Amino acid sequence: MAKKKRKLPEKKSNLGLVYAGLAILLIAVLLVYFFSAPGEPQEKLPTAGEYAKLNMPTTYEPGKVKIMEFLKFDCPHCYDLDRDMPQLLDKYGDKIQVTYVPVVWPGQSTKSIEAYIIAEQMGKGEEMRDALFRAVNEDKKDMSSITVLEDTAASIGLGADFNTKLENNDAREAAMSNLKLMNKYGIQGTPTVIINGNLDVEPSIANLDAVIGSLLS
């Protein structure tokens, strides 16, 4: 009588090992993603000069120094800094980027800010800034007067288009944005110089030179 062949047990699929392998693969992918994804911007702090670090995001970029100056046209210290700033621009050239943020205190007219913004939009920002500083600090003009602002604009070659924009409040919203930025940074005096978004730097030319040189070294 022939013996019956014993049936071998079927191999069980090892689902546990498959799932474990998939889990390991998923973890590896996540680790690669998180370690390669861009994190917080790198930051370099000055090793020279006087400054205070603010609790604000950095805008640091290697080989570049970004300067934001809060100023008032009727501020004599702002006028002094404006006349000295070309020293830094000449020394560092395109390694520094300067953004001027004219402001006023609560209750004051924003018309001088608007005049500067309109002139800047028309390619005459630098000329208008200088002219406004001179008009108020040397000629003692009233910067809340539209007539004075239009005369100041005329002195640098701006005419009817500028006047229309100023009289129609075209730059009113942009001027208010300056004041919101002032409040965001808690500005209480001018000039205030912010470097790379979060460094409040003592605004003398010698100190700015020390800080900028350190950041670029």
Beta strands, then each sheet from edge to edge (+ up, - down):
strand 1: 51-53
strand 2: 65-71
strand 3: 96-102
strand 4: 192-195
strand 5: 199-201
sheet 1: 1+ 5- 4+ 2- 3-
end
